[in-house]
């Protein structure tokens, strides 16, 4: 029996449950809560002026003065180009600046943050399930493609 059936149904007889995504609360069920998050530190900060360009092929043009932040997650980490991430710091959204790179993603914000500050890619408000829906992909694809080299902290 799968974990989603166990949560939804009043099962009286069973001798096993395949927990699967239910272990992380990754099913769209009212009795589950996501317990997985993905954070990445800022590794570089650059000031950018309105009208300046950044990223591969100058694919990002700053519409206002602000800052470009680099985080060490890219498509080699499992954050594919087609994924529509909504990175944030202290519940303030940062804009993805241009296309994601193999090992890095550039972000833009008017607010000043510092090297070492953590950017939230996936959290309780910006769930893996919402990312899957926005990106029109399976939650199984998202979870299985996260690179094993990403440091895991089990609490």
MDTraj code that builds the backbone (N, CA, C; nanometers):
import mdtraj as md
import numpy as np

residues = "UNK UNK UNK UNK UNK UNK UNK UNK UNK UNK UNK UNK UNK UNK UNK UNK UNK UNK UNK UNK UNK UNK UNK UNK UNK UNK UNK UNK UNK UNK UNK UNK UNK UNK UNK UNK UNK UNK UNK UNK UNK UNK UNK UNK UNK UNK UNK UNK UNK UNK UNK UNK UNK UNK UNK UNK UNK UNK UNK UNK UNK UNK UNK UNK UNK UNK UNK UNK UNK UNK UNK UNK UNK UNK UNK UNK UNK UNK UNK UNK UNK UNK UNK UNK UNK UNK UNK UNK UNK UNK UNK UNK UNK UNK UNK UNK UNK UNK UNK UNK UNK UNK UNK UNK UNK UNK UNK UNK UNK UNK UNK UNK UNK UNK UNK UNK UNK UNK UNK UNK UNK UNK UNK UNK UNK UNK UNK UNK UNK UNK UNK UNK UNK UNK UNK UNK UNK UNK UNK UNK UNK UNK UNK UNK UNK UNK UNK UNK UNK UNK UNK UNK UNK UNK UNK".split()
xyz = np.array([
    [0.0842, -0.1165, 0.0000],
    [0.0000, 0.0000, 0.0000],
    [0.0902, 0.1248, 0.0000],
    [0.0557, 0.2233, -0.0810],
    [0.1309, 0.3480, -0.0875],
    [0.0906, 0.4396, 0.0278],
    [0.1791, 0.5322, 0.0641],
    [0.1525, 0.6199, 0.1782],
    [0.0304, 0.7076, 0.1563],
    [0.0062, 0.7526, 0.0329],
    [-0.1082, 0.8397, 0.0098],
    [-0.2397, 0.7663, 0.0340],
    [-0.2466, 0.6390, 0.0004],
    [-0.3677, 0.5607, 0.0274],
    [-0.3871, 0.5433, 0.1765],
    [-0.2815, 0.5240, 0.2486],
    [-0.2897, 0.5047, 0.3931],
    [-0.3433, 0.6303, 0.4618],
    [-0.2985, 0.7478, 0.4155],
    [-0.3423, 0.8740, 0.4751],
    [-0.4886, 0.9008, 0.4420],
    [-0.5306, 0.8742, 0.3178],
    [-0.6666, 0.9058, 0.2736],
    [-0.7713, 0.8065, 0.3210],
    [-0.7384, 0.6803, 0.3199],
    [-0.8373, 0.5764, 0.3429],
    [-0.8324, 0.5251, 0.4865],
    [-0.9459, 0.4763, 0.5313],
    [-0.9543, 0.4141, 0.6630],
    [-0.9228, 0.2656, 0.6448],
    [-0.7956, 0.2322, 0.6498],
    [-0.7512, 0.0956, 0.6253],
    [-0.7473, 0.0193, 0.7569],
    [-0.8178, -0.0908, 0.7612],
    [-0.8227, -0.1723, 0.8824],
    [-0.7196, -0.2839, 0.8806],
    [-0.6915, -0.3357, 0.7613],
    [-0.6000, -0.4499, 0.7526],
    [-0.4885, -0.4217, 0.6534],
    [-0.3681, -0.4255, 0.7015],
    [-0.2505, -0.4170, 0.6150],
    [-0.1303, -0.4608, 0.6978],
    [-0.0295, -0.5096, 0.6299],
    [0.0912, -0.5473, 0.7022],
    [0.2141, -0.4725, 0.6526],
    [0.1919, -0.3809, 0.5577],
    [0.3049, -0.2992, 0.5118],
    [0.2536, -0.1740, 0.4419],
    [0.3389, -0.0727, 0.4442],
    [0.3099, 0.0530, 0.3755],
    [0.4385, 0.0963, 0.3072],
    [0.4293, 0.1338, 0.1782],
    [0.5423, 0.1915, 0.1061],
    [0.5327, 0.3416, 0.1267],
    [0.6227, 0.3943, 0.2070],
    [0.6107, 0.5324, 0.2506],
    [0.6398, 0.6320, 0.1378],
    [0.7405, 0.6075, 0.0538],
    [0.7683, 0.6926, -0.0624],
    [0.7767, 0.8400, -0.0287],
    [0.7091, 0.9215, -0.1101],
    [0.7118, 1.0660, -0.0917],
    [0.6433, 1.1110, 0.0369],
    [0.5591, 1.0252, 0.0919],
    [0.4913, 1.0587, 0.2167],
    [0.5875, 1.0857, 0.3312],
    [0.7047, 1.0245, 0.3273],
    [0.8050, 1.0464, 0.4309],
    [0.8415, 1.1939, 0.4429],
    [0.8407, 1.2662, 0.3311],
    [0.8786, 1.4072, 0.3290],
    [0.7580, 1.5004, 0.3207],
    [0.6373, 1.4430, 0.3270],
    [0.5166, 1.5258, 0.3169],
    [0.4998, 1.5846, 0.1789],
    [0.5422, 1.5122, 0.0765],
    [0.5430, 1.5674, -0.0587],
    [0.4199, 1.5316, -0.1411],
    [0.3200, 1.4804, -0.0790],
    [0.1959, 1.4515, -0.1504],
    [0.0972, 1.5646, -0.1234],
    [0.0088, 1.5883, -0.2174],
    [-0.0890, 1.6952, -0.2041],
    [-0.2086, 1.6441, -0.1245],
    [-0.1865, 1.6227, 0.0032],
    [-0.2893, 1.5697, 0.0922],
    [-0.3076, 1.6680, 0.2075],
    [-0.4291, 1.6778, 0.2574],
    [-0.4544, 1.7738, 0.3652],
    [-0.3875, 1.7351, 0.4967],
    [-0.3557, 1.6084, 0.5155],
    [-0.2944, 1.5638, 0.6407],
    [-0.1425, 1.5551, 0.6329],
    [-0.0824, 1.6128, 0.5306],
    [0.0630, 1.6073, 0.5188],
    [0.1213, 1.7479, 0.5169],
    [0.2449, 1.7562, 0.5590],
    [0.3173, 1.8833, 0.5599],
    [0.4581, 1.8563, 0.5090],
    [0.5020, 1.9343, 0.4103],
    [0.6352, 1.9154, 0.3541],
    [0.7409, 1.9417, 0.4599],
    [0.8374, 1.8521, 0.4707],
    [0.9461, 1.8693, 0.5672],
    [1.0811, 1.8822, 0.4970],
    [1.0804, 1.8947, 0.3664],
    [1.2029, 1.9082, 0.2891],
    [1.2224, 2.0546, 0.2529],
    [1.3447, 2.1024, 0.2642],
    [1.3769, 2.2381, 0.2192],
    [1.5098, 2.2338, 0.1453],
    [1.5311, 2.3322, 0.0606],
    [1.6560, 2.3443, -0.0141],
    [1.7037, 2.4879, -0.0006],
    [1.8227, 2.5022, 0.0573],
    [1.8830, 2.6335, 0.0777],
    [2.0202, 2.6362, 0.0121],
    [2.0621, 2.7547, -0.0266],
    [2.1941, 2.7699, -0.0865],
    [2.2536, 2.9026, -0.0416],
    [2.3837, 2.9045, -0.0117],
    [2.4457, 3.0301, 0.0319],
    [2.4780, 3.1208, -0.0867],
    [2.4753, 3.2497, -0.0608],
    [2.5256, 3.3464, -0.1590],
    [2.6775, 3.3342, -0.1585],
    [2.7372, 3.3174, -0.2766],
    [2.8831, 3.3064, -0.2847],
    [2.9488, 3.4267, -0.3518],
    [2.8670, 3.5151, -0.4106],
    [2.9229, 3.6345, -0.4734],
    [2.8150, 3.7418, -0.4810],
    [2.8558, 3.8680, -0.4666],
    [2.7648, 3.9815, -0.4746],
    [2.8275, 4.0849, -0.5667],
    [2.7494, 4.1368, -0.6608],
    [2.7947, 4.2452, -0.7486],
    [2.6849, 4.3497, -0.7609],
    [2.7230, 4.4754, -0.7507],
    [2.6271, 4.5833, -0.7728],
    [2.6001, 4.5911, -0.9233],
    [2.4753, 4.6198, -0.9596],
    [2.4389, 4.6357, -1.1002],
    [2.3544, 4.7617, -1.1129],
    [2.3814, 4.8376, -1.2168],
    [2.3071, 4.9615, -1.2402],
    [2.1971, 4.9381, -1.3428],
    [2.0946, 5.0199, -1.3340],
    [1.9845, 5.0127, -1.4298],
    [2.0410, 5.0186, -1.5717],
    [1.9954, 4.9263, -1.6557],
    [2.0408, 4.9225, -1.7941],
    [2.1589, 4.8301, -1.8184],
    [2.2273, 4.7876, -1.7116],
    [2.3396, 4.6953, -1.7265],
    [2.2889, 4.5536, -1.7529],
    [2.3761, 4.4730, -1.8122],
    [2.3429, 4.3356, -1.8452],
    [2.4246, 4.2384, -1.7608],
    [2.3702, 4.1180, -1.7448],
    [2.4402, 4.0117, -1.6723],
    [2.3954, 3.8778, -1.7290],
    [2.4653, 3.7730, -1.6923],
    [2.4337, 3.6338, -1.7265],
    [2.4787, 3.5999, -1.8685],
    [2.4664, 3.4691, -1.9015],
    [2.5044, 3.4220, -2.0353],
    [2.4378, 3.5061, -2.1428],
    [2.5152, 3.5400, -2.2446],
    [2.4637, 3.6153, -2.3596],
    [2.3900, 3.7422, -2.3194],
    [2.4294, 3.8013, -2.2073],
    [2.3613, 3.9215, -2.1575],
    [2.2099, 3.9022, -2.1535],
    [2.1673, 3.7855, -2.1055],
    [2.0249, 3.7515, -2.1070],
    [1.9443, 3.8207, -1.9965],
    [2.0108, 3.8931, -1.9078],
    [1.9403, 3.9685, -1.8048],
    [1.9772, 4.1150, -1.8176],
    [1.8755, 4.2004, -1.8234],
    [1.8967, 4.3453, -1.8241],
    [1.8324, 4.4017, -1.6982],
    [1.9109, 4.4752, -1.6194],
    [1.8603, 4.5349, -1.4952],
    [1.7662, 4.6497, -1.5289],
    [1.6447, 4.6405, -1.4793],
    [1.5455, 4.7465, -1.5002],
    [1.5532, 4.8529, -1.3917],
    [1.6362, 4.8263, -1.2906],
    [1.6587, 4.9212, -1.1819],
    [1.7925, 4.8887, -1.1164],
    [1.8460, 4.9821, -1.0405],
    [1.9689, 4.9565, -0.9675],
    [1.9450, 4.8453, -0.8659],
    [2.0478, 4.7650, -0.8424],
    [2.0340, 4.6580, -0.7440],
    [2.1610, 4.5767, -0.7343],
    [2.1420, 4.4486, -0.7043],
    [2.2555, 4.3599, -0.6823],
    [2.2317, 4.2268, -0.7522],
    [2.3405, 4.1711, -0.8030],
    [2.3384, 4.0369, -0.8606],
    [2.4056, 3.9445, -0.7596],
    [2.3352, 3.8375, -0.7264],
    [2.3846, 3.7382, -0.6311],
    [2.4088, 3.6065, -0.7036],
    [2.5159, 3.5402, -0.6674],
    [2.5459, 3.4084, -0.7242],
    [2.5261, 3.3037, -0.6161],
    [2.4512, 3.1979, -0.6511],
    [2.4400, 3.0819, -0.5626],
    [2.4949, 2.9613, -0.6382],
    [2.5565, 2.8671, -0.5670],
    [2.6218, 2.7534, -0.6338],
    [2.5268, 2.6365, -0.6634],
    [2.4129, 2.6663, -0.7217],
    [2.3198, 2.5630, -0.7678],
    [2.2856, 2.5925, -0.9132],
    [2.2910, 2.4910, -0.9957],
    [2.2557, 2.5058, -1.1356],
    [2.1966, 2.3770, -1.1863],
    [2.1969, 2.3614, -1.3176],
    [2.1337, 2.2409, -1.3709],
    [2.2119, 2.1148, -1.3405],
    [2.3414, 2.1227, -1.3105],
    [2.4144, 2.0024, -1.2693],
    [2.3740, 1.9590, -1.1275],
    [2.3142, 2.0510, -1.0517],
    [2.2648, 2.0194, -0.9175],
    [2.1248, 1.9592, -0.9218],
    [2.0632, 1.9636, -1.0390],
    [1.9265, 1.9150, -1.0525],
    [1.8251, 2.0269, -1.0619],
    [1.8709, 2.1509, -1.0648],
    [1.7821, 2.2658, -1.0817],
    [1.7821, 2.2983, -1.2319],
    [1.7015, 2.2242, -1.3054],
    [1.7040, 2.2315, -1.4512],
    [1.6593, 2.3676, -1.5030],
    [1.6984, 2.3958, -1.6276],
    [1.6664, 2.5236, -1.6894],
    [1.5163, 2.5505, -1.6905],
    [1.4358, 2.4473, -1.7108],
    [1.2903, 2.4645, -1.7213],
    [1.2213, 2.4864, -1.5870],
    [1.2907, 2.4654, -1.4767],
    [1.2282, 2.4810, -1.3452],
    [1.2100, 2.6292, -1.3136],
    [1.0912, 2.6662, -1.2728],
    [1.0573, 2.8058, -1.2425],
    [1.0670, 2.8280, -1.0918],
    [1.1923, 2.8392, -1.0457],
    [1.2157, 2.8556, -0.9022],
    [1.1780, 2.9971, -0.8590],
    [1.1437, 3.0101, -0.7314],
    [1.1133, 3.1398, -0.6706],
    [1.1997, 3.1552, -0.5462],
    [1.3287, 3.1871, -0.5651],
    [1.4195, 3.1993, -0.4506],
    [1.3822, 3.3181, -0.3628],
    [1.4100, 3.3037, -0.2319],
    [1.3769, 3.4117, -0.1392],
    [1.4770, 3.4174, -0.0242],
    [1.4817, 3.5342, 0.0365],
    [1.5558, 3.5558, 0.1607],
    [1.4602, 3.6301, 0.2528],
    [1.4387, 3.5771, 0.3713],
    [1.3461, 3.6385, 0.4683],
    [1.2103, 3.6695, 0.4049],
    [1.1586, 3.5743, 0.3286],
    [1.0282, 3.5855, 0.2604],
    [1.0229, 3.6945, 0.1542],
    [1.1385, 3.7485, 0.1124],
    [1.1431, 3.8461, 0.0036],
    [1.1953, 3.7747, -0.1201],
    [1.1146, 3.7775, -0.2285],
    [1.1531, 3.7080, -0.3513],
    [1.2691, 3.7760, -0.4203],
    [1.3575, 3.6942, -0.4745],
    [1.4653, 3.7408, -0.5606],
    [1.4325, 3.6925, -0.7011],
    [1.4726, 3.7671, -0.7999],
    [1.4444, 3.7322, -0.9390],
    [1.5622, 3.6534, -0.9960],
    [1.5326, 3.5455, -1.0690],
    [1.6389, 3.4738, -1.1393],
    [1.6869, 3.5661, -1.2511],
    [1.8164, 3.5910, -1.2545],
    [1.8749, 3.6849, -1.3502],
    [1.9348, 3.6070, -1.4673],
    [1.8627, 3.6005, -1.5760],
    [1.9112, 3.5283, -1.6938],
    [1.8902, 3.3789, -1.6792],
    [1.9614, 3.3046, -1.7615],
    [1.9490, 3.1585, -1.7603],
    [2.0378, 3.0987, -1.6516],
    [1.9908, 2.9875, -1.5963],
    [2.0730, 2.9151, -1.4986],
    [2.1955, 2.8596, -1.5695],
    [2.3034, 2.8495, -1.4972],
    [2.4272, 2.7937, -1.5502],
    [2.4415, 2.6497, -1.5002],
    [2.5462, 2.5837, -1.5444],
    [2.5691, 2.4462, -1.5024],
    [2.5825, 2.4362, -1.3507],
    [2.6635, 2.5220, -1.2907],
    [2.6925, 2.5124, -1.1478],
    [2.6471, 2.6330, -1.0675],
    [2.5814, 2.7283, -1.1314],
    [2.5449, 2.8508, -1.0604],
    [2.4140, 2.9067, -1.1141],
    [2.3498, 2.9861, -1.0292],
    [2.2334, 3.0622, -1.0702],
    [2.2551, 3.2048, -1.0219],
    [2.2273, 3.3008, -1.1095],
    [2.2364, 3.4417, -1.0726],
    [2.0984, 3.4910, -1.0334],
    [2.0946, 3.5725, -0.9292],
    [1.9699, 3.6272, -0.8776],
    [1.9825, 3.7783, -0.8686],
    [1.8699, 3.8483, -0.8815],
    [1.8684, 3.9938, -0.8707],
    [1.7773, 4.0365, -0.7571],
    [1.8190, 4.1404, -0.6863],
    [1.7348, 4.2041, -0.5856],
    [1.7797, 4.3484, -0.5686],
    [1.6845, 4.4350, -0.5321],
    [1.7196, 4.5726, -0.4963],
    [1.7811, 4.5763, -0.3571],
    [1.7509, 4.4759, -0.2751],
    [1.8008, 4.4712, -0.1376],
    [1.9435, 4.4184, -0.1334],
    [2.0196, 4.4686, -0.0373],
    [2.1576, 4.4235, -0.0193],
    [2.1626, 4.3069, 0.0779],
    [2.2196, 4.1973, 0.0304],
    [2.2461, 4.0798, 0.1135],
    [2.3955, 4.0526, 0.1072],
    [2.4423, 3.9591, 0.1874],
    [2.5855, 3.9386, 0.2000],
    [2.6256, 3.7959, 0.1682],
    [2.7513, 3.7805, 0.1322],
    [2.8066, 3.6472, 0.1079],
    [2.7825, 3.5620, 0.2326],
    [2.7350, 3.4418, 0.2104],
    [2.7061, 3.3509, 0.3200],
    [2.5597, 3.3472, 0.3602],
    [2.4839, 3.4527, 0.3290],
    [2.3412, 3.4489, 0.3607],
    [2.2756, 3.3377, 0.2800],
    [2.1776, 3.2709, 0.3417],
    [2.1131, 3.1572, 0.2779],
    [1.9911, 3.2009, 0.1969],
    [1.9860, 3.1504, 0.0752],
    [1.8728, 3.1720, -0.0133],
    [1.7862, 3.0469, -0.0073],
    [1.6577, 3.0652, 0.0135],
    [1.5653, 2.9530, 0.0182],
    [1.5111, 2.9259, -0.1225],
    [1.5334, 2.8052, -0.1692],
    [1.4832, 2.7649, -0.3006],
    [1.3521, 2.6886, -0.2828],
    [1.3491, 2.6001, -0.1854],
    [1.2295, 2.5227, -0.1521],
    [1.2094, 2.5348, -0.0016],
    [1.0871, 2.5672, 0.0390],
    [1.0558, 2.5778, 0.1819],
    [0.9074, 2.5500, 0.2021],
    [0.8564, 2.5757, 0.3223],
    [0.7157, 2.5474, 0.3526],
    [0.6197, 2.6298, 0.2687],
    [0.6569, 2.7539, 0.2361],
    [0.5697, 2.8399, 0.1554],
    [0.5890, 2.8160, 0.0060],
    [0.7091, 2.7900, -0.0340],
    [0.7422, 2.7649, -0.1744],
    [0.7775, 2.6172, -0.1858],
    [0.6747, 2.5344, -0.1908],
    [0.6924, 2.3902, -0.1788],
    [0.7420, 2.3255, -0.3073],
    [0.7914, 2.2050, -0.2914],
    [0.8325, 2.1255, -0.4061],
    [0.7136, 2.0986, -0.4965],
    [0.5976, 2.0764, -0.4385],
    [0.4766, 2.0513, -0.5167],
    [0.4385, 2.1747, -0.5990],
    [0.4472, 2.2939, -0.5401],
    [0.4150, 2.4162, -0.6158],
    [0.5172, 2.4392, -0.7271],
    [0.6446, 2.4066, -0.7017],
    [0.7470, 2.4174, -0.8055],
    [0.7173, 2.3214, -0.9203],
    [0.6758, 2.1997, -0.8872],
    [0.6419, 2.1015, -0.9910],
    [0.5258, 2.1514, -1.0767],
    [0.4240, 2.2066, -1.0125],
    [0.3082, 2.2579, -1.0872],
    [0.3468, 2.3756, -1.1755],
    [0.4239, 2.4726, -1.1209],
    [0.4681, 2.5894, -1.1986],
    [0.5526, 2.5490, -1.3181],
    [0.6359, 2.4463, -1.2983],
    [0.7303, 2.4039, -1.4018],
    [0.6718, 2.2974, -1.4940],
    [0.5501, 2.2526, -1.4638],
    [0.4822, 2.1504, -1.5440],
    [0.5641, 2.0220, -1.5539],
    [0.6133, 1.9777, -1.4378],
    [0.6904, 1.8531, -1.4296],
    [0.6388, 1.7715, -1.3118],
    [0.6788, 1.6475, -1.3082],
    [0.6410, 1.5572, -1.1999],
    [0.7239, 1.5873, -1.0754],
    [0.6610, 1.5752, -0.9600],
    [0.7339, 1.5914, -0.8342],
    [0.8420, 1.4838, -0.8227],
    [0.8166, 1.3671, -0.8833],
    [0.9161, 1.2591, -0.8818],
    [1.0415, 1.3010, -0.9590],
    [1.0228, 1.3747, -1.0702],
    [1.1380, 1.4248, -1.1457],
    [1.2186, 1.5209, -1.0601],
    [1.1505, 1.6145, -0.9961],
    [1.2205, 1.7134, -0.9135],
    [1.3041, 1.6480, -0.8042],
    [1.2429, 1.5564, -0.7318],
    [1.3111, 1.4968, -0.6163],
    [1.4225, 1.4027, -0.6597],
    [1.4009, 1.3288, -0.7682],
    [1.5010, 1.2296, -0.8090],
    [1.6202, 1.2926, -0.8803],
    [1.6027, 1.4115, -0.9372],
    [1.7136, 1.4749, -1.0079],
    [1.8007, 1.5630, -0.9195],
    [1.7604, 1.5843, -0.7943],
    [1.8491, 1.6602, -0.7055],
    [1.9791, 1.5827, -0.6886],
    [2.0881, 1.6454, -0.7225],
    [2.2182, 1.5802, -0.7259],
    [2.2573, 1.5272, -0.5879],
    [2.3069, 1.4048, -0.5827],
    [2.3512, 1.3485, -0.4539],
    [2.4627, 1.4280, -0.3876],
    [2.5327, 1.5144, -0.4633],
    [2.6407, 1.5926, -0.4037],
    [2.5890, 1.7097, -0.3204],
    [2.4589, 1.7407, -0.3300],
    [2.4027, 1.8470, -0.2458],
    [2.4046, 1.7983, -0.1005],
    [2.4621, 1.8808, -0.0149],
    [2.4752, 1.8436, 0.1260],
    [2.3369, 1.8280, 0.1873],
    [2.3167, 1.7171, 0.2565],
    [2.1905, 1.6887, 0.3248],
    [2.2104, 1.7052, 0.4759],
    [2.1121, 1.7676, 0.5377],
    [2.1100, 1.7773, 0.6828],
    [1.9793, 1.7158, 0.7288],
    [1.9886, 1.6111, 0.8078],
    [1.8696, 1.5439, 0.8574],
    [1.8494, 1.5889, 1.0014],
    [1.7316, 1.6394, 1.0265],
    [1.7017, 1.6945, 1.1593],
    [1.6113, 1.5985, 1.2337],
])
top = md.Topology()
chain = top.add_chain()
for i, resn in enumerate(residues, 1):
    res = top.add_residue(resn, chain, resSeq=i)
    for name in ("N", "CA", "C"):
        top.add_atom(name, md.element.get_by_symbol(name[0]), res)
traj = md.Trajectory(xyz[None], top)
